[in-house]
Amino acid sequence: MASQHRKYRGFATERIVADYLGKIWPYASVGRGKGKDIQSVPFDCEVKARAGFQPKQVLAQIKARTDISGEIGFAVLRLNGQGTNAGEYACVIRLEDLLPLLELKYGHINKEPTDANMERCSCGSWMIRRCFTCQPTITNAEDAD
Protein backbone atom coordinates (compact mmCIF):
# COMPACT_ATOMS: atom_id res chain seq x y z
CA MET A 1 0.00 0.00 0.00
CA ALA A 2 2.76 2.45 0.93
CA SER A 3 4.67 1.77 -2.29
CA GLN A 4 1.52 2.50 -4.33
CA HIS A 5 1.18 5.82 -2.47
CA ARG A 6 4.81 6.69 -3.29
CA LYS A 7 4.23 5.80 -6.94
CA TYR A 8 1.22 8.14 -7.18
CA ARG A 9 3.14 10.84 -5.30
CA GLY A 10 5.91 10.51 -7.91
CA PHE A 11 3.44 10.86 -10.80
CA ALA A 12 1.80 13.85 -9.11
CA THR A 13 5.21 15.47 -8.56
CA GLU A 14 6.06 15.11 -12.25
CA ARG A 15 2.80 16.90 -13.14
CA ILE A 16 3.49 19.65 -10.58
CA VAL A 17 7.00 20.21 -11.98
CA ALA A 18 5.76 20.19 -15.59
CA ASP A 19 3.10 22.77 -14.69
CA TYR A 20 5.71 24.92 -12.94
CA LEU A 21 8.11 24.77 -15.91
CA GLY A 22 5.13 25.49 -18.16
CA LYS A 23 5.24 29.09 -16.95
CA ILE A 24 8.26 29.54 -19.25
CA TRP A 25 7.94 26.55 -21.62
CA PRO A 26 4.18 26.30 -22.25
CA TYR A 27 4.38 22.84 -23.83
CA ALA A 28 6.19 21.24 -20.88
CA SER A 29 4.57 17.90 -20.17
CA VAL A 30 5.20 14.66 -18.33
CA GLY A 31 7.16 12.06 -20.25
CA ARG A 32 6.43 8.37 -19.86
CA GLY A 33 8.81 5.50 -20.27
CA LYS A 34 12.55 5.85 -20.65
CA GLY A 35 14.14 9.25 -21.02
CA LYS A 36 13.38 12.69 -19.69
CA ASP A 37 10.65 12.98 -17.08
CA ILE A 38 9.63 16.37 -18.47
CA GLN A 39 9.18 16.65 -22.24
CA SER A 40 9.16 19.70 -24.55
CA VAL A 41 11.80 21.63 -22.59
CA PRO A 42 15.37 22.40 -23.75
CA PHE A 43 17.04 20.46 -20.92
CA ASP A 44 16.91 17.04 -19.28
CA CYS A 45 14.84 17.13 -16.11
CA GLU A 46 14.63 14.06 -13.88
CA VAL A 47 11.97 14.30 -11.15
CA LYS A 48 12.31 12.41 -7.87
CA ALA A 49 9.86 12.23 -4.98
CA ARG A 50 11.18 9.46 -2.81
CA ALA A 51 12.81 9.01 0.56
CA GLY A 52 15.60 6.74 -0.74
CA PHE A 53 17.13 9.30 -3.12
CA GLN A 54 20.62 8.38 -4.30
CA PRO A 55 22.27 11.46 -5.87
CA LYS A 56 25.23 9.64 -7.41
CA GLN A 57 22.94 7.24 -9.29
CA VAL A 58 20.67 10.03 -10.50
CA LEU A 59 23.59 12.18 -11.69
CA ALA A 60 25.00 9.16 -13.58
CA GLN A 61 21.56 8.52 -15.12
CA ILE A 62 21.27 12.12 -16.27
CA LYS A 63 24.86 12.23 -17.56
CA ALA A 64 24.30 9.09 -19.64
CA ARG A 65 21.37 10.80 -21.38
CA THR A 66 22.92 14.26 -21.71
CA ASP A 67 26.16 12.90 -23.15
CA ILE A 68 24.00 11.80 -26.08
CA SER A 69 21.57 14.74 -26.24
CA GLY A 70 23.99 17.56 -25.43
CA GLU A 71 21.41 19.09 -23.09
CA ILE A 72 22.03 20.28 -19.54
CA GLY A 73 20.54 17.86 -17.04
CA PHE A 74 19.41 18.14 -13.46
CA ALA A 75 17.15 16.41 -10.97
CA VAL A 76 14.25 18.07 -9.19
CA LEU A 77 13.65 16.68 -5.71
CA ARG A 78 10.41 16.82 -3.81
CA LEU A 79 11.57 16.22 -0.26
CA ASN A 80 9.45 14.52 2.38
CA GLY A 81 7.05 17.00 3.93
CA GLN A 82 7.01 19.36 0.96
CA GLY A 83 3.69 20.28 -0.51
CA THR A 84 2.76 21.12 -4.07
CA ASN A 85 4.77 24.34 -4.55
CA ALA A 86 7.41 23.26 -7.07
CA GLY A 87 9.27 26.54 -6.55
CA GLU A 88 10.30 25.19 -3.14
CA TYR A 89 11.71 21.90 -4.45
CA ALA A 90 15.45 21.26 -4.51
CA CYS A 91 17.59 20.60 -7.57
CA VAL A 92 20.74 18.54 -8.02
CA ILE A 93 23.06 19.39 -10.89
CA ARG A 94 26.66 18.56 -11.66
CA LEU A 95 28.91 21.54 -10.91
CA GLU A 96 30.41 21.12 -14.39
CA ASP A 97 26.93 21.80 -15.83
CA LEU A 98 26.09 24.62 -13.42
CA LEU A 99 29.25 26.64 -14.05
CA PRO A 100 28.36 27.76 -17.62
CA LEU A 101 24.93 28.88 -16.38
CA LEU A 102 26.53 30.94 -13.63
CA GLU A 103 28.98 32.38 -16.13
CA LEU A 104 26.10 33.45 -18.39
CA LYS A 105 24.38 35.24 -15.54
CA TYR A 106 27.42 36.66 -13.72
CA GLY A 107 30.24 36.57 -16.29
CA HIS A 108 29.94 40.33 -16.76
CA ILE A 109 31.38 40.95 -13.29
CA ASN A 110 35.00 42.14 -13.26
CA LYS A 111 35.67 41.36 -9.61
CA GLU A 112 34.30 39.09 -6.91
CA PRO A 113 30.94 40.51 -5.75
CA THR A 114 30.24 41.19 -2.11
CA ASP A 115 26.91 41.20 -0.30
CA ALA A 116 26.96 44.99 -0.59
CA ASN A 117 26.93 44.70 -4.42
CA MET A 118 23.80 42.57 -4.52
CA GLU A 119 20.29 44.00 -4.62
CA ARG A 120 16.78 42.73 -5.33
CA CYS A 121 15.24 43.79 -8.62
CA SER A 122 11.55 44.69 -8.75
CA CYS A 123 11.01 41.33 -10.52
CA GLY A 124 12.32 39.53 -7.41
CA SER A 125 15.64 38.31 -8.85
CA TRP A 126 18.97 39.10 -7.24
CA MET A 127 21.09 41.45 -9.33
CA ILE A 128 24.43 43.22 -9.43
CA ARG A 129 24.15 46.61 -11.16
CA ARG A 130 21.37 45.46 -13.53
CA CYS A 131 18.90 42.60 -13.72
CA PHE A 132 19.53 39.93 -16.34
CA THR A 133 16.19 38.28 -15.63
CA CYS A 134 13.80 41.03 -16.65
CA GLN A 135 16.19 43.14 -18.75
CA PRO A 136 17.69 41.33 -21.75
CA THR A 137 21.44 41.67 -22.22
CA ILE A 138 21.15 42.02 -26.02
CA THR A 139 18.47 44.33 -27.32
CA ASN A 140 18.83 43.89 -31.08
CA ALA A 141 20.74 41.94 -33.73
CA GLU A 142 23.28 44.75 -34.36
CA ASP A 143 24.35 44.66 -30.71
CA ALA A 144 24.94 40.88 -30.86
CA ASP A 145 28.22 41.29 -32.81
Secondary structure as UniProt FT lines:
FT   HELIX           2..21
FT   TURN            22..24
FT   TURN            26..27
FT   STRAND          29..30
FT   STRAND          38..39
FT   STRAND          44..48
FT   TURN            51..52
FT   HELIX           55..69
FT   STRAND          73..77
FT   TURN            80..81
FT   HELIX           86..88
FT   STRAND          90..92
FT   HELIX           95..106
FT   TURN            107..108
FT   HELIX           115..117
FT   STRAND          118..120
FT   TURN            122..123
FT   STRAND          126..128
FT   TURN            132..134
FT   HELIX           141..144
//
